[in-house]
């Protein structure tokens, strides 16, 4: 058997710190290299720093110190290029209730300045078993289907790295298994996936590596 080749690092986090006024340290010098094509689970209780870490990488929160590069692009100095490589699936379902599924995903692609491409949208919706719902209004969908729409929106601009923040929080067991299959399919298509969870069995079921975050440390 040939020696295992390590994939290149796609996300490189060096000594990342985040402090808030009043002295609370949400991240205390996190170092992490994420390999292209892997599934990394970040495990930790609420308030451990998981969402702060993701928000910082995605440019929603500004780090106090340290560096993050995505695909070689620094998230501060080269924000637009770094952010274009990232898809983010937030915890909260924040979708326009009266908009149709296809339009919602099309709009997200446009936000990133990607050219209109109906074939790409169809491929994403089919991959997520949403194609037959493309003309449905968001408000007509189940919670699980809405979560799939969030994933479709995050994938609409062909990102290389996908962040899933608590992807199965509040969903039933059946859907959780579906989500795991979706994640495996995305990995097979070459996407690097970082997900946060506080279910150890979820992390063990789908991740290549698990990082445990506690009190701002990895």
LUMNUTI-798364 format. One record per residue (C-alpha): residue number from 1; residue in three letters; x, y, z. Coordinates in Angstrom, 3 decimals, m for minus. Example, Ala and Ser with C-alpha at 12.3 -4.5 7.8 and 13.67 -1.06 7.14 Angstrom:
<sites>
SITE   resi   resn          u          v          w
SITE      1    ALA     12.300     m4.500      7.800
SITE      2    SER     13.670     m1.060      7.140
</sites>
This chain:
<sites>
SITE   resi   resn          u          v          w
SITE      1    UNK      0.000      0.000      0.000
SITE      2    UNK      1.269      3.446     m0.831
SITE      3    UNK      2.107      5.872      1.936
SITE      4    UNK     m0.748      8.115      2.957
SITE      5    UNK     m0.344     11.526      1.376
SITE      6    UNK     m1.414     14.433      3.510
SITE      7    UNK     m3.680     16.904      1.806
SITE      8    UNK     m2.714     20.567      1.732
SITE      9    UNK     m3.909     22.794      4.553
SITE     10    UNK     m6.922     24.844      3.469
SITE     11    UNK     m7.645     26.672      6.752
SITE     12    UNK     m4.685     27.750      8.876
SITE     13    UNK     m5.394     29.248     12.313
SITE     14    UNK     m2.457     30.636     14.277
SITE     15    UNK     m2.668     31.753     17.902
SITE     16    UNK     m6.202     33.095     17.548
SITE     17    UNK     m7.465     35.133     20.490
SITE     18    UNK    m10.744     36.907     21.091
SITE     19    UNK    m11.340     39.031     24.176
SITE     20    UNK    m14.345     41.163     24.963
SITE     21    UNK    m14.551     44.412     26.912
SITE     22    UNK    m14.606     43.447     30.581
SITE     23    UNK    m11.836     40.909     30.024
SITE     24    UNK    m13.799     37.795     28.994
SITE     25    UNK    m11.599     35.614     26.754
SITE     26    UNK    m13.740     33.644     24.300
SITE     27    UNK    m10.723     32.211     22.447
SITE     28    UNK     m7.376     31.724     24.172
SITE     29    UNK     m4.753     31.203     21.505
SITE     30    UNK     m6.274     28.573     19.204
SITE     31    UNK     m3.949     26.852     16.713
SITE     32    UNK     m5.483     24.586     14.092
SITE     33    UNK     m4.650     23.419     10.577
SITE     34    UNK     m7.581     21.982      8.623
SITE     35    UNK     m6.781     19.772      5.657
SITE     36    UNK     m8.465     20.062      2.317
SITE     37    UNK    m11.277     17.513      1.967
SITE     38    UNK    m11.567     16.482      5.602
SITE     39    UNK    m14.548     16.591      7.945
SITE     40    UNK    m13.605     18.177     11.249
SITE     41    UNK    m16.018     18.169     14.170
SITE     42    UNK    m15.640     20.803     16.870
SITE     43    UNK    m17.132     19.405     20.031
SITE     44    UNK    m17.963     21.498     23.050
SITE     45    UNK    m20.688     22.709     25.346
SITE     46    UNK    m22.568     25.968     24.798
SITE     47    UNK    m20.328     28.943     25.513
SITE     48    UNK    m17.134     26.944     24.927
SITE     49    UNK    m16.109     29.139     21.986
SITE     50    UNK    m17.255     27.046     18.997
SITE     51    UNK    m19.450     29.710     17.433
SITE     52    UNK    m16.906     32.459     18.206
SITE     53    UNK    m14.250     30.452     16.364
SITE     54    UNK    m16.448     29.952     13.298
SITE     55    UNK    m17.645     33.580     13.345
SITE     56    UNK    m14.042     34.779     13.425
SITE     57    UNK    m12.969     32.587     10.500
SITE     58    UNK    m16.002     33.789      8.509
SITE     59    UNK    m15.260     37.434      9.274
SITE     60    UNK    m18.412     38.062     11.317
SITE     61    UNK    m16.352     38.641     14.473
SITE     62    UNK    m12.939     40.342     14.496
SITE     63    UNK    m10.148     38.543     16.337
SITE     64    UNK     m8.225     40.364     19.066
SITE     65    UNK     m4.969     38.821     17.804
SITE     66    UNK     m3.657     35.927     15.739
SITE     67    UNK     m4.130     35.067     12.062
SITE     68    UNK     m6.438     32.963      9.918
SITE     69    UNK     m5.928     32.139      6.252
SITE     70    UNK     m8.409     30.309      4.020
SITE     71    UNK     m6.908     28.913      0.848
SITE     72    UNK     m3.901     31.142      1.464
SITE     73    UNK     m6.028     34.307      1.763
SITE     74    UNK     m5.760     36.238      5.028
SITE     75    UNK     m9.231     36.878      6.441
SITE     76    UNK     m8.335     40.467      7.359
SITE     77    UNK     m6.036     41.630      4.545
SITE     78    UNK     m7.814     39.706      1.788
SITE     79    UNK    m11.298     39.416      3.247
SITE     80    UNK    m13.315     39.153      0.041
SITE     81    UNK    m11.204     36.365     m1.473
SITE     82    UNK    m11.169     34.445      1.827
SITE     83    UNK    m14.908     34.828      2.383
SITE     84    UNK    m15.706     33.696     m1.163
SITE     85    UNK    m14.094     30.345     m0.359
SITE     86    UNK    m16.405     29.840      2.629
SITE     87    UNK    m19.984     28.688      2.942
SITE     88    UNK    m21.657     29.169      6.336
SITE     89    UNK    m24.753     27.346      7.543
SITE     90    UNK    m25.873     29.205     10.661
SITE     91    UNK    m27.668     27.672     13.626
SITE     92    UNK    m30.710     29.929     13.304
SITE     93    UNK    m33.114     29.438     10.419
SITE     94    UNK    m33.218     32.969      9.018
SITE     95    UNK    m35.026     32.625      5.700
SITE     96    UNK    m37.561     34.836      3.927
SITE     97    UNK    m40.860     32.943      4.536
SITE     98    UNK    m42.685     34.032      1.367
SITE     99    UNK    m39.760     33.516     m1.013
SITE    100    UNK    m39.548     30.400     m3.175
SITE    101    UNK    m36.732     27.897     m2.585
SITE    102    UNK    m35.052     28.341     m5.985
SITE    103    UNK    m35.103     32.162     m5.753
SITE    104    UNK    m33.643     32.053     m2.242
SITE    105    UNK    m30.649     30.015     m3.421
SITE    106    UNK    m30.267     32.036     m6.629
SITE    107    UNK    m30.154     35.263     m4.600
SITE    108    UNK    m27.367     33.915     m2.345
SITE    109    UNK    m25.259     33.027     m5.378
SITE    110    UNK    m25.754     36.557     m6.728
SITE    111    UNK    m24.663     38.088     m3.417
SITE    112    UNK    m21.211     36.608     m3.967
SITE    113    UNK    m21.067     38.051     m7.463
SITE    114    UNK    m21.221     34.647     m9.123
SITE    115    UNK    m22.723     34.576    m12.618
SITE    116    UNK    m26.251     33.207    m12.970
SITE    117    UNK    m26.075     29.459    m13.556
SITE    118    UNK    m29.306     27.497    m13.394
SITE    119    UNK    m27.469     24.189    m13.916
SITE    120    UNK    m25.412     24.737    m10.748
SITE    121    UNK    m28.530     25.626     m8.759
SITE    122    UNK    m30.317     22.519    m10.010
SITE    123    UNK    m27.347     20.312     m9.124
SITE    124    UNK    m27.233     21.697     m5.558
SITE    125    UNK    m30.987     21.361     m5.039
SITE    126    UNK    m30.980     17.802     m6.386
SITE    127    UNK    m28.046     16.893     m4.145
SITE    128    UNK    m30.056     18.080     m1.140
SITE    129    UNK    m33.345     16.449     m2.298
SITE    130    UNK    m34.899     19.905     m2.705
SITE    131    UNK    m35.475     19.977     m6.460
SITE    132    UNK    m39.141     18.943     m6.210
SITE    133    UNK    m39.615     21.779     m3.693
SITE    134    UNK    m37.948     24.449     m5.838
SITE    135    UNK    m41.191     26.401     m6.366
SITE    136    UNK    m42.448     26.033     m2.786
SITE    137    UNK    m42.451     29.005     m0.457
SITE    138    UNK    m40.082     28.637      2.497
SITE    139    UNK    m43.003     28.855      4.951
SITE    140    UNK    m44.499     25.667      3.474
SITE    141    UNK    m41.416     23.593      4.324
SITE    142    UNK    m40.701     21.457      7.379
SITE    143    UNK    m37.885     22.428      9.735
SITE    144    UNK    m35.634     19.786      8.199
SITE    145    UNK    m36.279     21.048      4.683
SITE    146    UNK    m35.569     24.631      5.788
SITE    147    UNK    m32.214     23.446      7.117
SITE    148    UNK    m31.478     21.905      3.723
SITE    149    UNK    m32.288     25.277      2.113
SITE    150    UNK    m29.723     26.909      4.425
SITE    151    UNK    m27.130     24.390      3.187
SITE    152    UNK    m28.114     25.038     m0.440
SITE    153    UNK    m27.695     28.805      0.116
SITE    154    UNK    m24.269     28.225      1.681
SITE    155    UNK    m23.196     26.078     m1.300
SITE    156    UNK    m24.632     28.411     m3.955
SITE    157    UNK    m21.330     30.196     m4.720
SITE    158    UNK    m19.200     26.998     m4.953
SITE    159    UNK    m17.275     27.420     m1.694
SITE    160    UNK    m14.336     25.152     m0.901
SITE    161    UNK    m14.957     25.150      2.867
SITE    162    UNK    m18.355     24.645      4.499
SITE    163    UNK    m19.087     25.522      8.120
SITE    164    UNK    m22.092     23.867      9.737
SITE    165    UNK    m22.930     25.380     13.116
SITE    166    UNK    m24.931     22.763     15.099
SITE    167    UNK    m26.461     21.293     11.914
SITE    168    UNK    m28.725     18.854     13.736
SITE    169    UNK    m29.771     20.945     16.742
SITE    170    UNK    m33.482     20.445     17.256
SITE    171    UNK    m33.965     17.953     14.417
SITE    172    UNK    m35.306     14.427     14.787
SITE    173    UNK    m33.213     11.263     14.587
SITE    174    UNK    m34.376     10.434     11.063
SITE    175    UNK    m33.292     13.807      9.730
SITE    176    UNK    m30.024     13.625     11.637
SITE    177    UNK    m29.100     10.496      9.670
SITE    178    UNK    m30.093     12.354      6.474
SITE    179    UNK    m27.810     15.219      7.434
SITE    180    UNK    m24.916     12.821      7.952
SITE    181    UNK    m25.467     11.412      4.463
SITE    182    UNK    m25.604     14.920      2.987
SITE    183    UNK    m22.304     15.775      4.705
SITE    184    UNK    m20.685     12.572      3.404
SITE    185    UNK    m21.889     13.437     m0.112
SITE    186    UNK    m20.449     16.949      0.139
SITE    187    UNK    m17.125     15.552      1.276
SITE    188    UNK    m17.143     13.179     m1.707
SITE    189    UNK    m17.592     16.204     m3.977
SITE    190    UNK    m14.393     17.716     m2.539
SITE    191    UNK    m15.749     20.185      0.010
SITE    192    UNK    m13.912     20.593      3.328
SITE    193    UNK    m16.420     20.551      6.200
SITE    194    UNK    m16.166     21.926      9.720
SITE    195    UNK    m19.155     21.271     11.925
SITE    196    UNK    m19.874     22.122     15.523
SITE    197    UNK    m21.890     19.820     17.710
SITE    198    UNK    m22.365     18.843     21.314
SITE    199    UNK    m23.371     15.285     20.383
SITE    200    UNK    m20.330     13.028     20.748
SITE    201    UNK    m22.017     10.277     18.707
SITE    202    UNK    m22.552     12.700     15.847
SITE    203    UNK    m18.906     13.700     15.841
SITE    204    UNK    m17.813     10.062     15.909
SITE    205    UNK    m20.241      9.069     13.165
SITE    206    UNK    m19.136     11.509     10.497
SITE    207    UNK    m15.879     13.259     11.330
SITE    208    UNK    m12.347     12.370     10.236
SITE    209    UNK    m10.993     14.332     13.204
SITE    210    UNK    m12.535     15.759     16.350
SITE    211    UNK    m11.384     18.894     18.134
SITE    212    UNK    m12.696     19.511     21.640
SITE    213    UNK    m13.186     23.141     22.629
SITE    214    UNK    m13.426     23.990     26.315
SITE    215    UNK    m13.237     27.488     27.799
SITE    216    UNK    m11.794     28.961     24.642
SITE    217    UNK     m9.028     26.375     24.200
SITE    218    UNK     m8.762     23.589     21.637
</sites>
